[in-house]
Amino acid sequence: MQYICVYTGSNSGARPEYQQAARALGHELIARGLGLVYGGGRVGLMGVIASTMMVEGGEVVGVMPHALFPSEVANTHLTKFYEVGSMHERKALMADLASGFIAMPGGFGTLDELFEITTWSQLGLHHKPVGLLNVSGFYDPLLAMVAHLVREGFVQPTGAHTLLHEHTPAALLDLMMAYSTPNQATTWSDLKP
């Protein structure tokens, strides 16, 4: 692994634990010699993890559509900054640059990115680990929903296991480093109408 793509909020959230986790993840990435790929903002949890890594000499790559510069306050003082034309281009480039993906607490944008990259994994479009940093149980309701999707027959158990989750950055990165793509009994392409 070389770069981890982190999806997280352009807001800081209601709990101080979220910012603490963003800083801890930044420190852990640096300790493991890993770079950060993220949405390119300098506000919210995105800004916390990026500034933590930049202050300590880490490698940080930001990717942002030009249209978001005013609202997300682009952080162009990074190791690399890519300006792209659309959200679709942003997500595709971040996926290409990354060796794995972590979703921290965040809003609709974070969930959109998480679900898209997880779907790409299920479709076999990539074989990279996808993890949830489940700070203070933030993702417990989502994990319960994933279990519900499995019970109701919309997600295979092997597909659910591709979504790794832990409460601390070190434990999550350990899981991601040990990750291998599960053998899926049925793939999307095997389904018949």
Disulfide bonds with the S-S distance in Angstrom:
none
